[in-house]
Amino acid sequence: MLTLLIIIIGLAFIFDFINGFHDSANSIATIVSTKVLTPVQAVIWAAFFNFAAFFISKYIYHEFGIGNTVAKWVNPEFINLQVILAGIIAAITWNLVTWWFGIPSSSSHTLMGGFVGAALAHAHGFSNGKVDVINYAKVVPTFLFIFFAPLIGMIIAFIITILIAHICKRANPYKAESWFKKLQLVSSAAFSLGHGGNDAQKVMGIIGAAVIYYESKLGQKLTFNDFVSQYEWVPFCSFLAIALGTLSGGWKIVKTMGTKITKVTPLEGVAAETAGAITLFLTEHFKIPVSTTHTITGSIIGVGATKRLSAVRWGVTINLLWAWVITIPISALMAALIYYILNIFL
């Protein structure tokens, strides 16, 4: 059992790394497309703040609430190491497929689909007559924010863009653009902090669920907070892994996010990143895992809509929406299949 736990932890960190390069586009797409930083400079900038988010979660929030939510997506009666392993393998597979095709899908929702799908396969249905497999109090908010996160990002970005445009309407265009290029460094850093704080904790949640199950088999009952206290290296390594993943970059998705949805200026980049950062900080406060991909996409759409609705390339956007919708069911089906295969050998 210990060997299986070590494999799960190793794969979880691999998923975290993949999440970093898969989602690096979220925090650097606009700053690269507006030529504020080169791609290499941008990923170093984003990776630094991805890791810095560890200290904000630990010393400002004083908790890892999103990790706690993820660990409780499935009720404990239906969790074992094979379930968690199947979920992680499915999530890694789908993340790599979407990265290869340049589709900015959600690492959060592929992880949720994988975890829940494997648990359902393990339970052979939706309940045991007394307890549901799925902890709906934790899963439903995460599912709803597939739609709410981009909508909130879009609305905030729309408002910020209008306000900035109104405040700066008499400013010298050259000086204004120079200022906004500098401000993009701040907004990109803020979004990277939100990205690290949100996404690194999801892996913590999965590892936490595995460790809590393992300890229970040894007669130790741990809460998630107990797990964080006793395994302090897990949060640190989770944030480090996502930062290293971001450092490796994900250029195919950068192109989609930075140029294909709508053309973005430095002013609009500031508005989109600031709106995305605000959304991520709010959702971390309420312990709701959200997709940073969905959030920044909604923010970029909100910025584009301030010019005219036709400025947004809706064909690309609709394709993104389809990718978001199918992520959970495909990940769940893959995880269920993988769970059945693992059961043959484990």
C-alpha positions in Angstrom: 0.0 0.0 0.0 2.9 2.4 0.8 4.3 1.8 -2.7 0.9 2.8 -4.3 0.8 5.9 -2.1 4.2 7.0 -3.2 3.2 6.4 -6.9 0.1 8.6 -6.4 2.1 11.4 -4.8 4.6 11.2 -7.6 1.9 11.3 -10.3 0.1 14.1 -8.4 3.2 16.3 -8.6 3.6 15.4 -12.3 0.0 16.5 -12.8 0.9 19.7 -10.9 3.8 20.3 -13.2 1.7 19.6 -16.3 -1.0 22.0 -14.9 1.7 24.7 -14.7 2.8 24.5 -18.3 -0.8 23.8 -19.5 -2.0 26.9 -17.7 1.1 29.1 -18.1 -0.8 30.8 -20.9 -3.4 32.1 -18.6 -1.1 34.5 -16.8 1.3 35.4 -19.6 -0.8 35.3 -22.8 -1.8 39.0 -22.7 1.6 40.2 -21.5 3.3 38.3 -24.3 0.8 39.4 -27.0 1.2 43.1 -26.0 5.1 42.6 -26.1 5.6 43.9 -22.6 7.8 40.9 -21.9 9.4 38.3 -24.1 7.9 34.7 -23.7 11.0 33.6 -21.6 10.8 36.7 -19.4 7.1 36.2 -19.0 7.3 32.6 -17.8 10.0 33.4 -15.3 7.8 36.3 -14.0 4.7 34.1 -13.7 6.5 31.1 -12.2 8.0 33.3 -9.4 4.6 34.6 -8.4 3.0 31.1 -8.7 5.4 29.9 -6.0 5.0 33.1 -4.0 1.3 32.3 -3.6 2.4 29.6 -1.1 3.3 32.2 1.4 0.0 34.1 0.9 -2.1 31.0 1.5 0.0 29.9 4.5 0.6 33.2 6.2 -2.2 35.5 5.1 -5.1 33.1 4.6 -3.7 30.8 7.2 -5.2 27.8 5.5 -5.4 25.8 2.2 -9.2 25.9 1.9 -9.3 24.9 -1.8 -7.2 21.8 -1.1 -9.7 20.9 1.7 -12.6 21.3 -0.8 -10.9 19.0 -3.4 -10.1 16.3 -0.8 -13.9 16.2 0.0 -15.3 16.0 -3.5 -15.9 12.3 -2.9 -17.3 11.0 0.4 -14.6 9.0 2.4 -16.5 5.7 2.2 -15.8 5.6 -1.6 -12.2 6.6 -1.6 -9.3 4.2 -1.8 -5.8 4.5 -3.4 -7.0 2.8 -6.7 -9.7 5.4 -7.1 -7.3 8.3 -6.6 -4.7 6.7 -8.9 -7.2 6.2 -11.7 -8.4 9.8 -11.3 -4.9 11.3 -11.5 -4.0 9.1 -14.6 -7.2 10.3 -16.4 -6.5 13.9 -15.5 -2.9 13.8 -16.7 -4.0 12.1 -20.0 -6.7 14.7 -20.7 -4.4 17.6 -19.8 -1.8 16.4 -22.2 -4.3 15.8 -25.0 -5.8 19.3 -24.7 -2.3 20.8 -24.4 -1.2 19.0 -27.6 -4.2 20.5 -29.5 -3.8 23.9 -28.0 -7.2 23.8 -26.2 -7.3 25.8 -23.0 -9.4 23.4 -21.0 -9.6 23.3 -17.2 -7.1 21.3 -15.1 -9.5 21.7 -12.1 -12.4 20.1 -13.9 -10.5 17.3 -15.4 -9.2 16.5 -11.9 -12.8 16.6 -10.5 -14.1 14.4 -13.4 -11.3 11.9 -12.9 -11.7 11.7 -9.1 -15.5 11.4 -9.2 -15.6 9.1 -12.2 -13.2 6.6 -10.6 -15.2 6.8 -7.3 -18.5 6.0 -9.1 -16.8 3.0 -10.8 -15.6 1.8 -7.4 -19.1 2.2 -6.0 -20.9 0.8 -9.1 -23.4 3.6 -8.9 -24.4 6.8 -7.2 -24.9 5.6 -3.6 -24.8 2.7 -1.2 -28.4 3.3 0.0 -27.2 5.6 2.8 -24.4 7.9 1.5 -23.9 9.4 -1.9 -20.6 8.8 -3.6 -20.4 12.5 -4.5 -20.2 15.1 -1.9 -22.6 17.5 -3.6 -22.0 20.3 -1.1 -18.4 20.5 -2.5 -18.9 19.4 -6.1 -21.9 21.5 -7.1 -20.2 24.9 -6.4 -17.2 23.8 -8.3 -19.4 22.7 -11.2 -21.4 25.9 -11.2 -18.3 28.0 -11.4 -17.6 26.5 -14.8 -20.1 29.1 -15.8 -19.8 31.7 -13.0 -16.0 32.2 -13.0 -15.8 33.3 -16.6 -19.0 35.3 -16.3 -17.7 37.1 -13.2 -14.3 37.7 -14.9 -16.1 39.0 -18.0 -18.3 41.5 -16.0 -15.4 42.8 -13.9 -13.1 43.1 -17.0 -15.9 45.0 -18.8 -16.4 47.4 -15.9 -12.6 48.0 -15.4 -12.0 48.6 -19.1 -14.8 51.2 -19.3 -13.6 52.9 -16.1 -10.0 53.1 -17.3 -11.0 54.3 -20.8 -13.1 57.0 -19.2 -10.4 58.1 -16.8 -7.7 58.2 -19.4 -9.7 59.6 -22.3 -7.7 62.9 -22.3 -4.3 61.2 -21.7 -1.5 61.3 -24.2 -1.9 57.9 -26.1 1.8 57.2 -26.1 2.3 58.0 -22.4 -0.8 56.0 -21.5 0.4 53.0 -23.4 3.8 53.2 -21.7 2.1 53.3 -18.3 -0.2 50.4 -19.0 2.7 48.3 -20.2 4.3 48.9 -16.7 1.0 48.2 -15.0 0.7 44.9 -16.9 3.7 43.6 -14.9 1.6 44.2 -11.7 -1.6 42.8 -13.1 0.1 39.7 -14.5 1.9 39.2 -11.1 -1.5 39.4 -9.3 -3.1 36.9 -11.7 -0.1 34.5 -11.3 -0.5 34.7 -7.5 -4.2 33.8 -7.9 -3.3 31.0 -10.3 -0.7 29.5 -7.9 -3.0 29.8 -4.9 -5.9 28.2 -6.7 -4.3 25.4 -8.8 -1.5 24.2 -6.5 -4.0 23.5 -3.8 -6.0 21.1 -6.0 -3.1 18.7 -6.1 -2.7 19.1 -2.3 -6.3 18.1 -2.0 -5.8 14.9 -4.0 -2.6 14.0 -2.1 -4.4 14.8 1.2 -7.3 12.4 0.3 -4.7 9.6 -0.4 -2.7 10.2 2.8 -5.8 10.5 5.0 -7.0 7.1 3.5 -3.6 5.5 4.0 -3.4 6.8 7.6 -6.9 5.5 8.4 -5.8 2.0 7.4 -3.0 2.3 10.0 -5.5 3.3 12.6 -4.8 7.1 12.5 -7.7 9.5 11.8 -6.6 12.7 10.2 -8.5 15.8 9.2 -7.2 17.8 6.2 -5.7 20.4 8.6 -3.9 17.6 10.5 -2.5 16.4 7.1 -1.3 19.9 6.3 0.4 20.2 9.7 2.0 16.7 9.6 3.1 16.8 5.9 4.3 20.4 5.6 6.4 19.5 2.6 3.4 18.6 0.5 2.0 22.3 0.2 5.6 23.6 -0.4 6.3 21.0 -3.1 2.8 21.5 -4.7 3.5 25.2 -5.2 7.0 24.5 -6.4 5.9 21.9 -8.9 3.3 24.3 -10.5 5.9 27.1 -10.7 8.4 24.8 -12.4 5.6 23.7 -14.8 4.9 27.4 -15.6 8.6 28.0 -16.2 8.5 25.3 -18.9 5.8 27.2 -20.8 2.8 26.2 -22.9 3.2 28.1 -26.2 0.3 26.5 -28.2 -2.2 27.8 -25.7 -0.5 31.2 -25.4 -1.3 31.7 -29.0 -5.0 30.9 -28.5 -5.4 33.0 -25.4 -3.3 35.9 -26.5 -4.4 36.4 -30.1 -7.3 34.2 -31.2 -10.0 35.4 -28.9 -9.6 39.1 -29.4 -6.7 41.5 -30.1 -5.5 42.8 -26.8 -3.7 46.2 -26.0 -1.7 46.9 -22.8 -4.7 48.7 -21.3 -7.0 45.8 -22.0 -4.3 43.4 -20.8 -4.3 45.2 -17.4 -8.1 45.1 -17.3 -8.3 41.3 -18.1 -5.5 40.2 -15.7 -6.8 42.4 -12.9 -10.4 41.1 -13.4 -9.0 37.5 -13.4 -6.9 38.1 -10.3 -9.9 39.6 -8.4 -12.1 36.6 -9.4 -9.4 34.1 -8.2 -8.8 35.8 -4.9 -12.5 35.9 -4.2 -13.0 32.2 -5.0 -10.0 31.3 -2.9 -11.5 33.2 0.0 -14.7 31.2 -0.4 -12.7 27.9 -0.9 -14.2 27.3 -4.3 -11.8 25.6 -6.8 -12.2 27.4 -10.2 -10.6 27.1 -13.5 -8.0 29.8 -14.1 -8.4 29.1 -17.8 -12.1 29.8 -17.7 -11.6 32.9 -15.6 -9.0 34.6 -17.8 -10.9 33.6 -21.0 -14.0 35.3 -19.6 -12.0 38.4 -18.7 -10.5 38.6 -22.2 -14.0 38.3 -23.7 -15.2 41.1 -21.4 -12.4 43.3 -22.6 -13.1 42.6 -26.2 -16.9 43.3 -25.7 -16.2 46.9 -24.7 -15.1 47.7 -28.2 -17.9 45.9 -29.9 -19.3 42.4 -29.7 -17.9 41.5 -33.1 -14.3 42.2 -31.7 -14.6 38.9 -29.9 -14.0 35.9 -32.2 -17.0 34.0 -31.1 -16.2 30.9 -33.3 -13.0 30.4 -31.2 -14.9 31.1 -28.0 -17.7 28.6 -28.8 -15.0 25.9 -29.4 -13.5 26.7 -26.0 -17.0 26.4 -24.4 -17.4 22.9 -25.9 -14.0 21.9 -24.5 -15.1 23.1 -21.1 -18.4 21.2 -21.2 -16.9 17.9 -22.3 -13.9 17.9 -19.9 -15.7 16.5 -16.9 -17.6 13.7 -18.6 -14.7 12.6 -20.7 -12.3 12.6 -17.7 -14.9 10.7 -15.6 -15.3 8.0 -18.3 -11.6 7.7 -18.8 -11.0 7.4 -15.0 -13.8 4.7 -14.7 -12.2 2.7 -17.4 -8.7 3.1 -15.9 -10.1 2.1 -12.5 -11.4 -1.2 -13.9 -8.1 -1.9 -15.6 -6.1 -1.1 -12.4 -8.4 -3.5 -10.5 -7.3 -6.4 -12.7 -3.6 -5.8 -11.8 -3.8 -4.3 -8.2 
